[in-house]
Each structure stands twice: as structure tokens, then as C-alpha cells.
Amino acid sequence: MQDPTIVSWHQNSRPEMPPVYDGADPDTWWAKYGAGNGGRLEVCLGDDFQFVMMDARGFEKLGEMPLRNLSDEQGNHYLCYIPMMNRSSDKPTPDACTHLDGWAADQF
């Protein structure tokens, strides 16, 4: 693979798995999802981590993501749309940010 990217993963020591589907078997769903979404290479790290990877070289590059994770003084995490923020500030604002919870994704 010239441009590998992770499609799905599994950690044996934790019951969670991305992506999560009600009723899916955490021990097998990650592999089925990865293979069904273009994954062609399975990589195992020790006895705990497994990844399904695909070659992403044929896909268009995103460039700079307009989303960023920020935290406030109390340690609350937010997903913020940077074009709506003051470029010199790293403080979440109500008009540009949403609180990260079970519904909002962490974009790093």
C-alpha cells in the first residue's frame, strides 16, 4: 500500500468498537465493516489491537479541515468551526462551537 489509511479497528481489552451498531458482535464486526468498505489489509499489533486498512492514494485529499477541537477553562471539550471564530483566539464560542458529547464526533 502506497497511501494506507485505517478503515476499522478493534481493541480486545475494550468492549467498544468503531463504528458502533446495535446488535453487532464486537469481536467480528470491525473486520466485516472494514472489508465491506474497501479494506484490503489486516494489521495486528500484539494480542490487543487489530486494524483493517485500505490504500487511499486514489482519493482526493481534503486539505486543511475547518474543524478543530478546543477546551474551555473547566475542561469541557468542543468541536469548533474555525471560519466563524476569531483567528487569534483558542477559546470556544457559542456561535462557532458545539459541546462534544455522545452525538458529536471528535475531530482532533
C-alpha positions in Angstrom: 0.0 0.0 0.0 1.4 3.4 -1.0 -1.0 5.6 1.0 -2.5 3.4 3.8 -5.4 4.6 5.9 -7.4 2.8 8.7 -10.9 1.8 7.8 -11.8 0.0 11.0 -10.2 -1.2 14.2 -10.7 -3.3 17.3 -9.1 -3.5 20.7 -9.5 -6.8 22.5 -9.2 -5.3 26.0 -12.1 -2.9 25.4 -15.7 -3.8 24.5 -16.2 -0.6 22.4 -15.7 -0.8 18.6 -15.9 1.9 15.9 -18.2 2.0 14.1 -20.9 1.0 16.6 -24.1 -0.8 15.5 -26.7 -2.2 17.9 -26.5 -6.0 18.0 -23.1 -6.2 16.2 -20.6 -8.7 17.6 -17.6 -6.6 18.8 -15.3 -9.5 18.1 -16.1 -9.7 14.4 -18.0 -6.6 13.3 -14.9 -4.4 12.9 -13.4 -6.9 10.3 -16.7 -7.2 8.4 -17.1 -3.4 8.3 -13.5 -2.8 7.2 -13.7 -5.4 4.4 -17.0 -4.2 3.2 -15.8 -0.6 3.0 -12.6 -1.1 0.9 -10.2 -2.6 3.4 -7.7 -5.0 1.9 -5.0 -5.4 4.6 -5.5 -6.6 8.2 -2.7 -5.5 10.7 -2.4 -6.9 14.2 -0.3 -5.3 16.9 0.4 -7.8 19.6 -2.6 -9.5 21.0 -4.7 -6.4 21.7 -5.1 -4.3 18.5 -6.3 -5.1 15.0 -6.8 -2.7 12.1 -8.3 -3.1 8.6 -6.5 -0.8 6.2 -7.0 0.4 2.6 -4.9 2.2 0.0 -6.2 5.8 -0.2 -4.0 7.0 -3.0 -6.9 7.2 -5.5 -8.9 9.5 -3.2 -9.0 13.3 -3.3 -7.1 15.0 -0.4 -9.2 17.1 2.0 -6.7 19.7 2.7 -7.0 21.8 5.9 -10.0 20.8 8.0 -12.2 23.8 9.0 -13.0 22.0 12.3 -10.9 22.0 15.5 -11.2 20.6 19.0 -11.0 23.2 21.8 -11.5 23.1 25.5 -12.8 25.8 27.9 -11.4 26.7 31.3 -13.5 24.0 33.0 -12.1 21.3 30.8 -15.2 20.8 28.6 -14.4 19.8 25.1 -15.9 21.4 22.0 -15.9 20.9 18.2 -15.5 24.4 16.6 -16.0 25.7 13.1 -12.8 27.8 12.7 -14.0 30.2 9.9 -16.6 31.6 12.4 -14.1 32.2 15.1 -11.6 35.0 15.8 -8.3 33.6 14.4 -6.3 34.8 17.3 -8.4 33.0 20.0 -8.4 29.5 21.2 -11.5 29.9 23.4 -14.7 28.1 22.3 -17.5 30.5 21.3 -21.3 29.6 21.4 -21.8 30.6 17.7 -18.9 28.6 16.3 -18.7 25.6 18.7 -20.7 22.7 19.9 -20.2 20.7 23.1 -18.6 17.3 22.4 -20.9 14.6 23.8 -22.2 11.2 22.6 -23.5 12.7 19.4 -20.7 14.9 18.3 -17.5 13.5 16.7 -14.0 14.2 18.0 -12.0 15.7 15.0 -8.7 16.1 16.9 
